[in-house]
């Protein structure tokens, strides 16, 4: 057994961390998509009638 064999292969801890990062990324993307407001709803003109009071 030499130390060079392990230097080229990613460690089990690195694989677990990468999988956790990817899972967190997917959760964030899913949450952002769920909270996204469609453009049609943000650009719709709403009349401002406050100046017509009185």
Buried (B, 14 or more C-beta within 10 A) or exposed (E): EEEEEEEEEEEEEEEEEEEEEEEEEEEEEEEEEEEEEEEEEEEEEEEEEEEEEE
